[in-house]
Amino acid sequence: METGVELGFVEPCEDWLLSNKFFRSKVGGKPAWLDLKNIPLPKDLLCEECGDPCVFLCQVYAPLDESERCFHRMLFLFVCLRATCYRPNQCNNILVYRSQLPRRNDYYDFDPPNEETRAEPVPSPVPLCAVCGCHGPQKCSRCKQANYCGVVHQRIDWKHGHKSSCSGEVNQSEPTKILFPQNEIVTEPEKIEQKSNLSEQENEQKQMEEYERLSKQGKTGELSELSESELDKYSEQVDDKTFARFRKRIEAEPEQVLRYDRKGSPLWISDVLPEAVPDCENCGAARVFEFQIMPQLLNNLDNSNIDWGTLAVYTCEQSCDRPDHAYAKEYVFKQDVSDTKPSQSSDN
């Protein structure tokens, strides 16, 4: 039985197919910006914890069939690289932006591109940072060739090779190591066995009813006499039911890195939920759940500083356009496997 959820999986792909010309979901590398003129400014991509620039994590191509102005639509996630900025159930170090375009626009052909023929990316009229691929308004003062989003990434590039190439020496540059490995995210419908799912629900209900019966009779001490395997059943229901449900749901497809279910519900990993999802600042509409990034993606990042249980992304229900055509900032909640209450934070 299909659930209506689209699951995403990481797969290798030729880099040229992951450029903006082909509208693919991906993780790592530099962002393949959709709107090429109105990309976020460097100040829009700073971590609210440490002030360093966040780097590109992934993008999800999510057009809306019911709206011509959303014929092309992409969500971009950015994260901070500092381990100290990852505190339980807070999201000041993670950003999400939405961009959308009608089918007829200033950048891309009306008809789909030919994916059998190698093609170059559609060039951006905006200078991009040589390190992270984001807006790069600052030029190297010496060579006037390389652009940067700010001094942090300029120093990184200088250290990793631009110093020699800028001076006309043999370029001994090495990877900056701040970008995540680039791969495609491919999707397929989630399917579950309806019969086994119903059996699981019935089993959970019986376990809860039994625990409640013992509790009302003051006999919960009898649980200590149960075998370890039987006791585990009760502990899952009473102490960690949410995590047990999470684990059970994904066990058929443990490699999933994305769950897309616009206007659906996240698959939570703990009981610590956002106190409120803020409305869209642009139009005032409510935000709805759109997709979540799963913990399995961490295995593909090659960076031990990054951590989360799941990242739940909420977007404007109307998917409104900004008057200035800029990328719209949306809301993301980072949930961890923790009992710590979420801290108050500004809208992400």
C-alpha positions as a Markdown table, in Angstrom:
| # | Residue | x | y | z |
|---|---|---|---|---|
| 1 | Met | 0.0 | 0.0 | 0.0 |
| 2 | Glu | 1.3 | 3.5 | -0.9 |
| 3 | Thr | 1.2 | 6.0 | 1.9 |
| 4 | Gly | 1.4 | 9.2 | -0.2 |
| 5 | Val | 4.9 | 9.9 | 1.2 |
| 6 | Glu | 7.8 | 10.2 | -1.3 |
| 7 | Leu | 11.0 | 8.7 | 0.0 |
| 8 | Gly | 14.4 | 10.2 | -1.0 |
| 9 | Phe | 17.6 | 8.2 | -1.4 |
| 10 | Val | 21.2 | 9.3 | -2.1 |
| 11 | Glu | 22.6 | 8.1 | -5.4 |
| 12 | Pro | 25.8 | 9.0 | -7.3 |
| 13 | Cys | 25.3 | 11.2 | -10.4 |
| 14 | Glu | 27.4 | 13.0 | -13.0 |
| 15 | Asp | 28.0 | 16.5 | -11.7 |
| 16 | Trp | 26.8 | 18.2 | -14.8 |
| 17 | Leu | 23.4 | 16.7 | -14.4 |
| 18 | Leu | 23.2 | 18.3 | -10.9 |
| 19 | Ser | 23.5 | 21.9 | -12.3 |
| 20 | Asn | 20.6 | 24.3 | -12.3 |
| 21 | Lys | 19.8 | 23.4 | -15.9 |
| 22 | Phe | 18.3 | 20.0 | -14.9 |
| 23 | Phe | 16.2 | 20.8 | -11.8 |
| 24 | Arg | 17.3 | 17.9 | -9.7 |
| 25 | Ser | 17.2 | 17.4 | -6.0 |
| 26 | Lys | 20.7 | 16.9 | -4.5 |
| 27 | Val | 22.9 | 17.0 | -1.4 |
| 28 | Gly | 26.3 | 18.6 | -1.1 |
| 29 | Gly | 28.4 | 20.6 | -3.5 |
| 30 | Lys | 27.4 | 24.2 | -4.2 |
| 31 | Pro | 23.8 | 25.2 | -4.5 |
| 32 | Ala | 22.2 | 25.0 | -8.0 |
| 33 | Trp | 20.3 | 28.2 | -7.6 |
| 34 | Leu | 16.9 | 28.5 | -9.3 |
| 35 | Asp | 16.3 | 32.2 | -9.6 |
| 36 | Leu | 19.7 | 33.3 | -10.6 |
| 37 | Lys | 19.4 | 37.0 | -10.0 |
| 38 | Asn | 17.8 | 37.4 | -6.6 |
| 39 | Ile | 19.8 | 34.8 | -4.5 |
| 40 | Pro | 20.1 | 35.4 | -0.8 |
| 41 | Leu | 22.7 | 38.0 | 0.4 |
| 42 | Pro | 25.6 | 36.8 | 2.6 |
| 43 | Lys | 23.9 | 38.3 | 5.6 |
| 44 | Asp | 20.9 | 36.1 | 5.0 |
| 45 | Leu | 23.0 | 32.9 | 5.4 |
| 46 | Leu | 24.8 | 33.6 | 8.7 |
| 47 | Cys | 24.4 | 31.2 | 11.6 |
| 48 | Glu | 22.4 | 32.9 | 14.3 |
| 49 | Glu | 24.6 | 31.2 | 17.0 |
| 50 | Cys | 28.2 | 32.0 | 15.9 |
| 51 | Gly | 27.8 | 34.5 | 13.0 |
| 52 | Asp | 29.7 | 32.3 | 10.5 |
| 53 | Pro | 28.3 | 31.7 | 7.0 |
| 54 | Cys | 26.2 | 28.6 | 6.8 |
| 55 | Val | 27.0 | 26.2 | 3.9 |
| 56 | Phe | 24.7 | 24.4 | 1.5 |
| 57 | Leu | 23.3 | 21.1 | 2.7 |
| 58 | Cys | 20.7 | 20.0 | 0.1 |
| 59 | Gln | 18.0 | 21.2 | -2.2 |
| 60 | Val | 14.6 | 19.6 | -2.9 |
| 61 | Tyr | 12.9 | 20.2 | -6.2 |
| 62 | Ala | 9.2 | 20.5 | -5.4 |
| 63 | Pro | 7.0 | 22.1 | -8.1 |
| 64 | Leu | 3.3 | 22.6 | -7.4 |
| 65 | Asp | 1.1 | 21.4 | -10.2 |
| 66 | Glu | -1.8 | 23.6 | -9.2 |
| 67 | Ser | 0.1 | 26.9 | -9.6 |
| 68 | Glu | 1.7 | 28.1 | -12.9 |
| 69 | Arg | 4.0 | 30.5 | -10.9 |
| 70 | Cys | 5.3 | 27.4 | -9.1 |
| 71 | Phe | 6.1 | 25.4 | -12.2 |
| 72 | His | 9.7 | 25.3 | -11.0 |
| 73 | Arg | 10.1 | 25.3 | -7.3 |
| 74 | Met | 13.1 | 24.5 | -5.1 |
| 75 | Leu | 13.8 | 24.4 | -1.4 |
| 76 | Phe | 17.4 | 25.0 | -0.2 |
| 77 | Leu | 18.8 | 24.1 | 3.2 |
| 78 | Phe | 22.0 | 25.5 | 4.8 |
| 79 | Val | 23.7 | 24.5 | 8.0 |
| 80 | Cys | 26.5 | 25.8 | 10.2 |
| 81 | Leu | 29.7 | 23.8 | 10.4 |
| 82 | Arg | 30.5 | 24.5 | 14.0 |
| 83 | Ala | 29.8 | 21.6 | 16.4 |
| 84 | Thr | 29.2 | 24.0 | 19.3 |
| 85 | Cys | 26.2 | 25.5 | 17.5 |
| 86 | Tyr | 24.3 | 22.2 | 17.5 |
| 87 | Arg | 22.3 | 22.3 | 20.7 |
| 88 | Pro | 19.4 | 19.9 | 21.4 |
| 89 | Asn | 16.2 | 20.8 | 19.7 |
| 90 | Gln | 17.2 | 24.3 | 18.6 |
| 91 | Cys | 17.4 | 25.5 | 15.0 |
| 92 | Asn | 19.3 | 28.8 | 15.0 |
| 93 | Asn | 22.1 | 27.3 | 13.0 |
| 94 | Ile | 20.0 | 25.9 | 10.1 |
| 95 | Leu | 18.3 | 27.9 | 7.4 |
| 96 | Val | 15.8 | 27.1 | 4.6 |
| 97 | Tyr | 14.9 | 29.2 | 1.6 |
| 98 | Arg | 12.3 | 28.8 | -1.2 |
| 99 | Ser | 12.5 | 29.9 | -4.8 |
| 100 | Gln | 10.0 | 29.4 | -7.6 |
| 101 | Leu | 9.5 | 30.4 | -11.2 |
| 102 | Pro | 6.8 | 30.0 | -13.9 |
| 103 | Arg | 7.5 | 27.8 | -16.8 |
| 104 | Arg | 8.2 | 30.9 | -19.0 |
| 105 | Asn | 11.0 | 32.8 | -17.2 |
| 106 | Asp | 14.2 | 34.7 | -17.8 |
| 107 | Tyr | 16.6 | 31.9 | -17.2 |
| 108 | Tyr | 15.5 | 28.5 | -18.5 |
| 109 | Asp | 14.1 | 27.0 | -21.7 |
| 110 | Phe | 10.3 | 26.5 | -21.9 |
| 111 | Asp | 10.8 | 22.8 | -22.9 |
| 112 | Pro | 12.7 | 20.3 | -20.6 |
| 113 | Pro | 16.4 | 20.0 | -21.3 |
| 114 | Asn | 17.9 | 17.0 | -23.1 |
| 115 | Glu | 19.5 | 14.8 | -20.3 |
| 116 | Glu | 21.3 | 12.7 | -22.9 |
| 117 | Thr | 23.6 | 15.5 | -23.9 |
| 118 | Arg | 26.2 | 17.1 | -21.6 |
| 119 | Ala | 25.3 | 20.8 | -21.0 |
| 120 | Glu | 26.8 | 23.6 | -19.0 |
| 121 | Pro | 25.0 | 25.3 | -16.1 |
| 122 | Val | 22.9 | 28.4 | -16.8 |
| 123 | Pro | 25.3 | 31.2 | -15.7 |
| 124 | Ser | 24.3 | 33.5 | -12.9 |
| 125 | Pro | 24.4 | 37.3 | -13.5 |
| 126 | Val | 25.3 | 37.6 | -9.8 |
| 127 | Pro | 28.9 | 36.9 | -8.7 |
| 128 | Leu | 29.2 | 33.7 | -6.6 |
| 129 | Cys | 31.6 | 32.8 | -3.8 |
| 130 | Ala | 34.5 | 30.7 | -5.0 |
| 131 | Val | 34.3 | 28.6 | -1.8 |
| 132 | Cys | 30.6 | 28.0 | -1.1 |
| 133 | Gly | 28.8 | 29.1 | -4.3 |
| 134 | Cys | 26.6 | 31.6 | -2.5 |
| 135 | His | 26.3 | 35.4 | -3.3 |
| 136 | Gly | 29.9 | 36.7 | -3.5 |
| 137 | Pro | 30.0 | 40.5 | -3.6 |
| 138 | Gln | 33.6 | 40.8 | -2.4 |
| 139 | Lys | 36.5 | 40.4 | -4.8 |
| 140 | Cys | 40.1 | 39.4 | -4.1 |
| 141 | Ser | 41.9 | 42.7 | -3.8 |
| 142 | Arg | 45.0 | 41.4 | -5.5 |
| 143 | Cys | 43.8 | 39.4 | -8.6 |
| 144 | Lys | 40.3 | 40.9 | -8.9 |
| 145 | Gln | 39.2 | 37.5 | -10.2 |
| 146 | Ala | 37.9 | 35.5 | -7.3 |
| 147 | Asn | 34.7 | 36.4 | -5.5 |
| 148 | Tyr | 33.7 | 35.7 | -1.9 |
| 149 | Cys | 30.7 | 35.9 | 0.4 |
| 150 | Gly | 32.9 | 37.4 | 3.1 |
| 151 | Val | 36.2 | 37.3 | 4.9 |
| 152 | Val | 35.7 | 33.9 | 6.4 |
| 153 | His | 35.6 | 32.1 | 3.1 |
| 154 | Gln | 38.2 | 34.3 | 1.6 |
| 155 | Arg | 40.7 | 33.3 | 4.3 |
| 156 | Ile | 39.8 | 29.6 | 3.7 |
| 157 | Asp | 40.4 | 29.9 | 0.0 |
| 158 | Trp | 43.7 | 31.8 | 0.5 |
| 159 | Lys | 44.9 | 29.1 | 2.8 |
| 160 | His | 43.9 | 26.3 | 0.5 |
| 161 | Gly | 45.6 | 27.5 | -2.7 |
| 162 | His | 44.4 | 30.9 | -3.8 |
| 163 | Lys | 47.5 | 32.5 | -2.3 |
| 164 | Ser | 49.7 | 30.8 | -4.9 |
| 165 | Ser | 47.4 | 31.0 | -7.9 |
| 166 | Cys | 46.7 | 34.7 | -7.1 |
| 167 | Ser | 50.5 | 35.4 | -7.2 |
| 168 | Gly | 50.9 | 33.6 | -10.6 |
| 169 | Glu | 52.7 | 30.6 | -9.0 |
| 170 | Val | 51.9 | 27.0 | -9.9 |
| 171 | Asn | 48.6 | 26.3 | -8.3 |
| 172 | Gln | 48.9 | 23.8 | -5.6 |
| 173 | Ser | 45.4 | 24.3 | -4.3 |
| 174 | Glu | 43.7 | 21.6 | -2.3 |
| 175 | Pro | 40.0 | 21.0 | -1.5 |
| 176 | Thr | 38.6 | 23.5 | 1.0 |
| 177 | Lys | 36.8 | 20.6 | 2.7 |
| 178 | Ile | 33.9 | 22.7 | 3.8 |
| 179 | Leu | 31.5 | 21.4 | 1.1 |
| 180 | Phe | 29.6 | 18.1 | 1.6 |
| 181 | Pro | 30.1 | 15.4 | -1.0 |
| 182 | Gln | 27.7 | 16.0 | -3.9 |
| 183 | Asn | 25.1 | 13.3 | -4.9 |
| 184 | Glu | 21.6 | 13.2 | -6.3 |
| 185 | Ile | 18.5 | 12.6 | -4.2 |
| 186 | Val | 16.1 | 10.3 | -6.1 |
| 187 | Thr | 12.6 | 9.7 | -4.9 |
| 188 | Glu | 10.1 | 6.9 | -5.0 |
| 189 | Pro | 6.7 | 6.3 | -3.3 |
| 190 | Glu | 6.7 | 4.8 | 0.2 |
| 191 | Lys | 5.0 | 1.4 | 0.4 |
| 192 | Ile | 4.0 | -0.4 | 3.5 |
| 193 | Glu | 2.4 | -3.8 | 4.1 |
| 194 | Gln | -1.1 | -2.9 | 5.1 |
| 195 | Lys | -1.7 | -6.2 | 6.9 |
| 196 | Ser | 1.4 | -6.1 | 9.0 |
| 197 | Asn | 0.8 | -2.4 | 9.8 |
| 198 | Leu | -2.7 | -3.1 | 11.2 |
| 199 | Ser | -1.2 | -6.0 | 13.2 |
| 200 | Glu | 1.4 | -3.7 | 14.7 |
| 201 | Gln | -1.3 | -1.1 | 15.7 |
| 202 | Glu | -3.4 | -3.9 | 17.4 |
| 203 | Asn | -0.4 | -5.2 | 19.2 |
| 204 | Glu | 0.5 | -1.7 | 20.5 |
| 205 | Gln | -3.1 | -1.1 | 21.7 |
| 206 | Lys | -3.1 | -4.4 | 23.6 |
| 207 | Gln | 0.2 | -3.6 | 25.3 |
| 208 | Met | -1.0 | -0.2 | 26.3 |
| 209 | Glu | -4.3 | -1.6 | 27.6 |
| 210 | Glu | -2.5 | -4.2 | 29.7 |
| 211 | Tyr | -0.2 | -1.6 | 31.2 |
| 212 | Glu | -3.1 | 0.7 | 32.0 |
| 213 | Arg | -4.9 | -2.2 | 33.6 |
| 214 | Leu | -2.0 | -3.1 | 35.8 |
| 215 | Ser | -1.5 | 0.6 | 36.7 |
| 216 | Lys | -5.1 | 1.1 | 37.8 |
| 217 | Gln | -4.9 | -2.0 | 39.9 |
| 218 | Gly | -1.7 | -0.8 | 41.5 |
| 219 | Lys | 0.1 | -3.8 | 40.1 |
| 220 | Thr | 2.7 | -2.2 | 38.0 |
| 221 | Gly | 5.3 | -3.8 | 40.2 |
| 222 | Glu | 4.4 | -7.0 | 38.5 |
| 223 | Leu | 6.2 | -5.7 | 35.4 |
| 224 | Ser | 9.5 | -6.4 | 37.2 |
| 225 | Glu | 8.7 | -10.1 | 37.0 |
| 226 | Leu | 8.4 | -10.1 | 33.2 |
| 227 | Ser | 11.2 | -11.3 | 31.0 |
| 228 | Glu | 13.5 | -8.7 | 29.5 |
| 229 | Ser | 12.0 | -9.2 | 26.0 |
| 230 | Glu | 8.5 | -8.7 | 27.4 |
| 231 | Leu | 9.6 | -5.7 | 29.5 |
| 232 | Asp | 11.1 | -4.1 | 26.4 |
| 233 | Lys | 7.6 | -4.1 | 24.8 |
| 234 | Tyr | 6.2 | -2.0 | 27.7 |
| 235 | Ser | 9.2 | 0.3 | 27.9 |
| 236 | Glu | 8.7 | 1.1 | 24.2 |
| 237 | Gln | 5.1 | 2.0 | 24.8 |
| 238 | Val | 5.6 | 4.0 | 28.0 |
| 239 | Asp | 9.1 | 5.6 | 27.7 |
| 240 | Asp | 10.0 | 5.7 | 24.0 |
| 241 | Lys | 6.9 | 5.0 | 22.0 |
| 242 | Thr | 7.6 | 7.8 | 19.5 |
| 243 | Phe | 11.1 | 6.6 | 18.7 |
| 244 | Ala | 9.9 | 3.0 | 18.5 |
| 245 | Arg | 7.3 | 4.0 | 15.9 |
| 246 | Phe | 9.9 | 6.0 | 14.0 |
| 247 | Arg | 12.2 | 3.0 | 13.9 |
| 248 | Lys | 9.4 | 0.6 | 12.9 |
| 249 | Arg | 8.3 | 2.9 | 10.1 |
| 250 | Ile | 11.7 | 3.2 | 8.4 |
| 251 | Glu | 12.9 | -0.3 | 8.9 |
| 252 | Ala | 11.8 | -1.4 | 5.4 |
| 253 | Glu | 13.8 | 1.4 | 3.8 |
| 254 | Pro | 16.5 | 2.3 | 6.3 |
| 255 | Glu | 18.6 | 4.2 | 3.7 |
| 256 | Gln | 16.0 | 6.9 | 3.2 |
| 257 | Val | 17.3 | 10.5 | 3.7 |
| 258 | Leu | 14.1 | 12.4 | 2.8 |
| 259 | Arg | 10.4 | 12.0 | 3.5 |
| 260 | Tyr | 8.3 | 14.4 | 1.3 |
| 261 | Asp | 4.7 | 14.8 | 2.3 |
| 262 | Arg | 3.4 | 18.4 | 1.7 |
| 263 | Lys | 0.5 | 19.2 | 4.0 |
| 264 | Gly | 1.1 | 15.9 | 5.8 |
| 265 | Ser | 2.8 | 15.2 | 9.1 |
| 266 | Pro | 6.4 | 14.6 | 10.0 |
| 267 | Leu | 7.5 | 11.2 | 11.3 |
| 268 | Trp | 8.8 | 12.4 | 14.7 |
| 269 | Ile | 11.8 | 10.8 | 16.4 |
| 270 | Ser | 11.0 | 12.2 | 19.9 |
| 271 | Asp | 8.1 | 13.9 | 21.8 |
| 272 | Val | 9.9 | 17.3 | 21.8 |
| 273 | Leu | 7.9 | 19.3 | 19.3 |
| 274 | Pro | 8.0 | 22.9 | 18.1 |
| 275 | Glu | 5.9 | 25.1 | 20.4 |
| 276 | Ala | 4.5 | 26.9 | 17.3 |
| 277 | Val | 5.2 | 27.1 | 13.6 |
| 278 | Pro | 5.2 | 30.7 | 12.7 |
| 279 | Asp | 3.0 | 32.0 | 9.9 |
| 280 | Cys | 4.6 | 33.2 | 6.6 |
| 281 | Glu | 6.0 | 36.7 | 7.2 |
| 282 | Asn | 5.4 | 37.7 | 3.6 |
| 283 | Cys | 1.6 | 37.0 | 3.2 |
| 284 | Gly | 0.5 | 35.9 | 6.7 |
| 285 | Ala | -0.7 | 32.4 | 5.6 |
| 286 | Ala | -0.1 | 29.4 | 7.8 |
| 287 | Arg | 2.9 | 27.3 | 7.1 |
| 288 | Val | 2.4 | 23.6 | 6.4 |
| 289 | Phe | 4.8 | 20.7 | 6.7 |
| 290 | Glu | 6.5 | 19.9 | 3.4 |
| 291 | Phe | 9.4 | 17.5 | 4.0 |
| 292 | Gln | 11.9 | 16.2 | 6.5 |
| 293 | Ile | 15.6 | 15.3 | 6.3 |
| 294 | Met | 16.3 | 12.0 | 8.0 |
| 295 | Pro | 19.3 | 11.1 | 10.2 |
| 296 | Gln | 20.6 | 8.7 | 7.6 |
| 297 | Leu | 21.8 | 11.7 | 5.5 |
| 298 | Leu | 24.5 | 12.3 | 8.2 |
| 299 | Asn | 26.3 | 9.2 | 6.9 |
| 300 | Asn | 26.8 | 10.9 | 3.6 |
| 301 | Leu | 28.2 | 14.2 | 4.8 |
| 302 | Asp | 31.7 | 13.2 | 6.0 |
| 303 | Asn | 31.5 | 15.7 | 8.8 |
| 304 | Ser | 31.3 | 14.7 | 12.5 |
| 305 | Asn | 30.4 | 18.3 | 13.6 |
| 306 | Ile | 26.9 | 18.1 | 12.1 |
| 307 | Asp | 24.1 | 16.3 | 14.0 |
| 308 | Trp | 20.3 | 16.0 | 14.2 |
| 309 | Gly | 17.5 | 13.6 | 14.8 |
| 310 | Thr | 15.4 | 14.9 | 12.0 |
| 311 | Leu | 14.9 | 18.3 | 10.2 |
| 312 | Ala | 11.3 | 19.2 | 9.6 |
| 313 | Val | 10.7 | 21.9 | 7.0 |
| 314 | Tyr | 7.5 | 24.0 | 6.9 |
| 315 | Thr | 6.6 | 26.3 | 4.1 |
| 316 | Cys | 4.0 | 28.9 | 3.2 |
| 317 | Glu | 0.7 | 27.1 | 2.5 |
| 318 | Gln | 0.1 | 29.6 | -0.4 |
| 319 | Ser | 3.7 | 29.3 | -1.6 |
| 320 | Cys | 3.5 | 33.1 | -2.1 |
| 321 | Asp | 5.8 | 35.3 | -4.2 |
| 322 | Arg | 7.7 | 38.0 | -2.5 |
| 323 | Pro | 7.2 | 41.5 | -4.0 |
| 324 | Asp | 11.0 | 41.8 | -4.6 |
| 325 | His | 11.2 | 38.3 | -6.1 |
| 326 | Ala | 13.8 | 37.4 | -3.5 |
| 327 | Tyr | 14.1 | 33.9 | -2.0 |
| 328 | Ala | 11.5 | 33.4 | 0.7 |
| 329 | Lys | 12.8 | 32.3 | 4.1 |
| 330 | Glu | 10.9 | 29.4 | 5.5 |
| 331 | Tyr | 10.9 | 27.5 | 8.9 |
| 332 | Val | 12.8 | 24.4 | 9.9 |
| 333 | Phe | 12.7 | 22.6 | 13.2 |
| 334 | Lys | 15.6 | 20.4 | 14.3 |
| 335 | Gln | 14.4 | 17.6 | 16.5 |
| 336 | Asp | 16.9 | 15.4 | 18.4 |
| 337 | Val | 16.6 | 12.2 | 20.3 |
| 338 | Ser | 16.5 | 14.0 | 23.6 |
| 339 | Asp | 14.1 | 15.0 | 26.4 |
| 340 | Thr | 15.4 | 18.6 | 26.3 |
| 341 | Lys | 12.7 | 21.2 | 25.7 |
| 342 | Pro | 13.2 | 23.3 | 22.5 |
| 343 | Ser | 14.7 | 26.7 | 23.2 |
| 344 | Gln | 13.0 | 29.8 | 21.9 |
| 345 | Ser | 14.5 | 31.0 | 18.6 |
| 346 | Ser | 13.7 | 33.3 | 15.8 |
| 347 | Asp | 11.9 | 32.2 | 12.7 |
| 348 | Asn | 14.1 | 30.2 | 10.4 |
